[in-house]
Amino acid sequence: MIEARKLFATNLAALAAERGQKEHLMVIAEELAEMYATIDDPRLYLLHDVCFHRAIAHAAGNPILAALMATISTTFYEARLKTAEYAMDRKNPWMSIARSIAPFAPKSLPKPGPPWSAL
């Protein structure tokens, strides 16, 4: 299950980076913020983690892949809910997220503007 999610997440992240609209990016950013805000509440953190992955899938613009991610994330949620309080990845979610998107980062980044300019 984790292998399927990782495989889907990385490929969907690439599609989302390519096809995602401003509204999609705002939802993804909101879920990231919620993950950070709920880091001390394992169940809420897990819920936002699942929503984050579903938002990426939606941003990818392929309803079939989004439906497959919904199935995977539902199964993942149900399994992880039992052990969420012991999960170590929520203590450093940014490393988990960084590993997911690192293969798609551009080799050279443009000069950053105001934080909202990327949206």
C-alpha positions in Angstrom: 0.0 0.0 0.0 2.8 2.5 0.9 4.6 1.5 -2.3 1.5 2.2 -4.4 1.0 5.5 -2.7 4.6 6.6 -3.2 4.5 5.6 -6.8 1.3 7.4 -7.4 2.2 10.5 -5.3 5.5 11.2 -7.2 4.0 10.8 -10.6 0.9 12.7 -9.7 3.1 15.5 -8.3 4.8 15.8 -11.6 1.5 16.1 -13.4 0.2 18.5 -10.9 3.3 20.7 -11.3 2.7 20.7 -15.0 -1.1 21.1 -15.1 -2.2 22.5 -11.7 -4.1 25.7 -11.6 -3.9 28.5 -9.1 -6.9 27.1 -7.2 -5.3 23.7 -7.0 -2.1 25.1 -5.6 -4.0 27.0 -3.0 -5.7 23.9 -1.8 -2.4 22.0 -1.7 -0.8 24.9 0.3 -3.8 24.9 2.7 -3.5 21.2 3.4 0.3 21.6 4.0 -0.5 24.3 6.5 -3.1 22.2 8.2 -0.6 19.3 8.4 1.8 21.6 10.1 -0.9 23.0 12.4 -2.1 19.5 13.5 1.3 17.9 13.9 0.6 17.1 17.5 -2.8 15.5 16.8 -2.1 12.3 14.9 -5.6 11.7 13.7 -6.1 15.2 12.3 -2.6 15.2 10.8 -3.4 11.9 9.0 -6.6 13.4 7.7 -4.8 16.4 6.2 -2.1 14.2 4.9 -4.7 12.2 2.9 -6.4 15.4 1.8 -3.0 16.8 0.7 -2.4 13.7 -1.5 -5.9 13.9 -2.9 -5.5 17.6 -3.8 -2.3 16.8 -5.7 -4.2 14.0 -7.5 -7.0 16.5 -8.4 -4.4 19.1 -9.6 -2.9 16.5 -12.0 -6.1 16.8 -14.1 -6.7 13.1 -14.7 -10.0 11.9 -13.1 -9.1 8.3 -13.4 -5.7 8.7 -11.6 -7.5 10.9 -9.0 -10.0 8.1 -8.4 -7.2 5.6 -8.0 -5.5 7.9 -5.5 -8.7 8.3 -3.6 -8.9 4.5 -3.3 -5.3 4.2 -2.3 -5.6 7.1 0.2 -8.8 5.7 1.7 -7.1 2.3 2.3 -4.0 4.1 3.6 -6.0 6.2 6.0 -7.9 3.2 7.4 -4.7 1.3 8.0 -2.7 4.2 9.4 -5.5 5.4 11.6 -4.7 2.4 13.9 -1.1 3.4 14.3 -1.1 7.1 13.6 0.0 8.1 17.1 3.2 6.2 16.6 4.0 7.5 13.1 7.4 9.3 13.0 6.9 10.9 9.6 4.4 13.4 11.0 7.2 14.7 13.3 9.1 15.9 10.3 6.5 16.1 7.5 8.6 18.4 5.4 11.2 15.7 4.9 8.5 13.4 3.7 7.1 16.0 1.4 10.5 17.1 0.2 11.4 13.5 -0.8 8.1 13.3 -2.7 8.7 16.4 -4.8 12.5 16.5 -5.1 12.6 14.5 -8.4 10.5 17.2 -10.0 12.3 20.3 -8.7 13.9 22.4 -11.5 17.7 22.3 -11.6 17.9 26.0 -11.3 15.3 28.1 -9.5 14.3 31.6 -10.6 14.9 34.4 -8.1 12.0 34.3 -5.6 9.5 37.1 -5.6 6.9 37.7 -2.9 5.5 34.4 -1.5 2.2 35.0 -3.1 3.7 35.5 -6.6 4.0 31.7 -7.1 0.2 31.3 -6.6 
